[in-house]
Each structure stands twice: as C-alpha cells, then as structure tokens.
Amino acid sequence: MRDRAFLVFELINNPLPDPVLMEELESYGHACEKVLASVTKSHVFSILNRMESGELTPMDVTSWAKRLEGREDLAFEFGEEGAVREVVFWLANPEINWPVDTCLCRRIEAIFERRKFPRD
C-alpha cells in the first residue's frame, strides 16, 4: 500500500483519481493527527483551467472539491477561513452556491487577485 501523504497529494492534484487510489486512501480512515498536504490557489486554478479547456466537466470539478472537503489531513492556503477553503466549498456545493461555470471561474479569479498574500 502506498504512503498516505502520497495518496493525499494525488487526491489534490488528480481530479479523476484511480479507484484503487481511493480505496487505498479510504483504508487509512478519516482521522489524521497531522496535515499531510495543502490545497493552494494554484491547485484550484489548475483544475478550473482544465475545465475551461474542456478536459474536465463541471461535475468532475465538483467531485474533486467534494473529495477535499472535511479531510483532517488537508490544509488550505490562507487557512480554514481563507479564500481557497471558501472556493473549494463553492465548487463542492453548487446546489447551494453557484453553478460551476465560466462565471464562477471569473468570480474565483477576482477573489484570488484581491488576496495575493495572506492577511496578518
């Protein structure tokens, strides 16, 4: 079985994970005492760019974000109350936020432009 940190990193970077990877990650359970990887605005931009190029569907993006939500082994750039965490929530929950589309991509870009650096 592969290392949990490797699997978590793959979960962040691969919006279409291999089912075997998901099974391996699930075998570790949900509890984790430390952060193994961080989701950054670069990860979000990469996923959204892949959607805009047609490589991913909005449903792929939503599924990716849902897999990241609530994980104890993940951190988010700018912290739990920051822009990256908020954007992942938006992408994971389009039914209560906005549809995952070009308009949302522009909104996300604008938010990240305003928050180039973490607030002190």
SULBEL-V877488 format. One line per field, one symbol per residue. phi: phi as a letter, one per 30 degrees, with the letter a starting at -180 (. if undefined). A space follows every 10 residues. Layout:
phi=???
//
This chain:
phi=.deddddded eddcdbdded edddddddic dadbdcabcc ddddeedddd dddjdbcedd dddedddddi ddcccbeiid ccddddddde ddbddccbdd adddeddded ddddbdbddd
//
